[in-house]
Amino acid sequence: MDKVYELLKNEANKRNNNTEISDQKPDPLLVATKYNDEYISLICALFAYGNARLIVKFLESLDYSLLDNDEVTIEQALNKHYYRFQSSQDVIEFFKTMRLLKNSASIEEKFCEGYQKTNYIMDGLTSIISYMYDLNPYRSRGYEFLIGKIPTCKNTSPYKRWNMYLRWMVRHDFLDLGLWNRVSTKDLLVPLDTHTFNVGKELGLITRKSYDFKSVLELTESFKKIDSNDPVKYDFAMYRIGQEKIIK
């Protein structure tokens, strides 16, 4: 296992630079970095499913100044925008929700209402996701897929996109934005996707066969054996290892 830890340390150090995310190596963080804003970053994170190049193409087609405009302007500007599971109406309503969120509260503030009671990430997600649903009564399959379910003890979802957003907000290096200061890196959970799940199993860091929340906890604990104060620092490196088929 020492060799595995050394591999991850080396890969994390090697990939912590400004060239690791680019037009040649597309990632939703590429768009988020241009704005350095917690609201725009959340939009980028929640649409981050599917092919990375197509994600970036869609994110670059969006006008984020709409968050500062009225609902009629949002409806007119986005009536032809759709993405995979989200219809144009889903995209419109999501932007309305984000507009209301931006006008009412800091995302960090709402997240911390739950998080700071227990220092548990999922309690923070319960707080912010519940608040977002309270802002807008609109519901559809695509809209609810985008925001995600309110966490409960019965949920098995890895919450990959939300945990990725938290990594961006809390960690601060050449990749992550570090816009928040009230959440500790030691409490972050791995944004588990299929690449990190498969590589984690191959390296012996995950023993579970199911891609689920328990696998998130298992991989996070494995990372903590390398760095208990900042376990998620190895997430991006392991994602790239899988994406580039260094380890399948």
N, C-alpha and C positions, 0 to 999 in steps of 0.2 A: 504493500500500500504506500510505502514511502516514495516509490517511483511514480505512482499516480499523483501524489501530492506535489512532487517536484515538477511534474508535467504541467499541472494546473497553475502553479506559481509562475513558471516560465511563460506559459501562454498568456496569463493575465498581464504580466509585465510587458510582454511583447506587443500586445494589442491595445495597451493603454496609451493611444496617441491620436493625433488629429487626422491621420490618414486612414484609420481603420474604418471610418464611416464616410462614404463619398458616393459620387454618381456611379462609380465602378463597383462599389460595395454598398448598395442601397439598404437603408434601414429607416424606420419611422423616426428614429432619433435624429436623423439628418434634418428633417423638417422642424422638429421641436427645437433643435439647437438654434435655428435661424431666429426664433422669436423669444426664447428664454422666458417663457410665460407659463404659469402653472395651469391656466385654463386651456390654452392652445395645446400644451403638452398632453393634457388629458384627452382632448379630441384625437390627437395623433396616436396615443396609446390604445384607445378603445376601438379605433378602426384598424388596429394592427393585427389583422388575421388574414391568412392567405399568402400569396406570392409577394415577397418583399418589394420587388420592382413595381408591381401594380399598386401596392399600398402607397408607396411614395408618390406615384403618379396621381393617384386620387387625392392624397393630402395636399399636393402642390396645386391642385385645381380649385381648392377651397379658398374663399375670401374670408379671412379671420377677422377682418374689420366689421363683419356682420354682427359680431358679439356686442358691438357698440351702437347698433342700429335698431330700428323698430321692427316689430314682427312682420309687418307688410313687406318691408324691404327684404327680410329674410326669406319670406315665401316667394317673392319674385325672383330673387337671385338663385335660389336652390331648387326651383321646380323641375329642373332636368338633371339634377345630381342624384345618383344612386350608386350603391356599392354592394355587390354580392347579396347578402341577406337583407340589406336595407333599401327600401323603396325611397323615392324622392320625398314622400311625406314623412317617412321615418327620419331622414336626414334633416328636413325642415324642423320637425318637432324636437329633435336632439339639439339643434342649434338654439331653438327657443329656450330649452331647458338650460343650456350652457349660458345663455344671455342672462336669464333670471339668476342663475348661480353667481355669475360674475357681479351682478348688481346687488347681491344680497350678502355674500359671505366669501371669505377666503376658503379655498378647498382644504388647506392645511388646518385652518381653524375648525372646520366641521369634522375633519378626520380625527383631530385630536380630542374632540368632545368624547369620543368613544375610546380611543387609544390610550389616553392618559389615565384612565381609570384602572387599567390593567397592564399597560405596556404590551398588549397583544394586538398584532396587526389586524386580525379579522374583526375585532371589536371596532377598530377605526373604520374599516370598510363598511361594516354594518351602519355606522353613523352617516357616512357620506352618501352611500348608495340609497339609504332610506330617505335622506334629505332631498336627493335629486328626484326621486319618485314623487315626493310630496309637492315639488315645485310645479309639476305638469301632470294633469290627469290622463294624458294621451297614453294609450297602450297598443302595442302590436307585437307580433313575434319578433320582427326585425329590431324594433326599438328596445325591447326587453333583452334580446340577445346582446345588443350593443352595450347597454349599461350593466347587465348581469343581474343575477338574483341577489336578493338581500341574504347575506350569509346566515345559515342556521347550522345546528349540529348535525343535521341530516344531509347537508349539501356535500357532494363529492367533487365539485368543480375545483380545478387547480387555481382558478382566478389568475391566469397567466398575465392577461393584459393589465389588470390592476396592480399586480405585484411588480410588473415591469415599470409601470408609471411611478410607483413608490421608489423603485431603485433609482430612476432618473431624478426624482425630487430630493431624495435623502442623501445619496452618495455624491461626492464631489471629486472628480478627477478629470482626465482629458475626454472621457466619454460621457459620464453622467453630470447632470446640471447642478445639483446641490442647491436648489432654491429654497428648501425648507431647513429649519434649524431646531424643530421641536420633537423630531422623531429620531431615535437612535439607530444607527446602522446595524447594531447587534440584534435588533428585533426583526429585521427584514426577512421576508420569505422568498425563496427562489421563484422567479417567473418561469415555471416549468413549461416547456413546449416539447414537441416531438423530438427535436434534435437533442436537447439536454436530457430528456428522458432516456432515449436510446443510448447515448454516450454514457450516461450515468449507470445504466445497467451493464454496459460493456466493461466499464472500469471498476465495477463492483461497489459503486457508491449507492446504488439502488437495488434492493432485492425484490421489491414488489413487481408483479407482472402487469398491474393496472396503472394506467395513466390517470391519476386522481390526486386528491388533496393529501392523502397519506403519503404518496410518493414525494410531494412537495416537502412535507415535514422531514421525511427520511433523507432527501438530498440536502436540505438545509442543515440538518444535524451532521451530515458527512462533511459539509463545507466548514462547519464550526470547528471541526477537529484540525483544520488548517489555520483558520483565523476566527476565533470566537467573537471578536469585536466587529468583524466586517465579512461575514460569510458569503454574502451575495456578490462580492467583488469577482468571484470566479464564474459567475453566470454567463457573462458575455463571451468570455474565452471559450467556455464549453459549448456554447451555442455555435460559435464559429468553427470549432473543431468538428462538430457534426455537420454543419452546413457545407463545409469544404471537404467533407468525407475523409478527413485525416483519420478519424475513427468513426466507423459506421454504426 
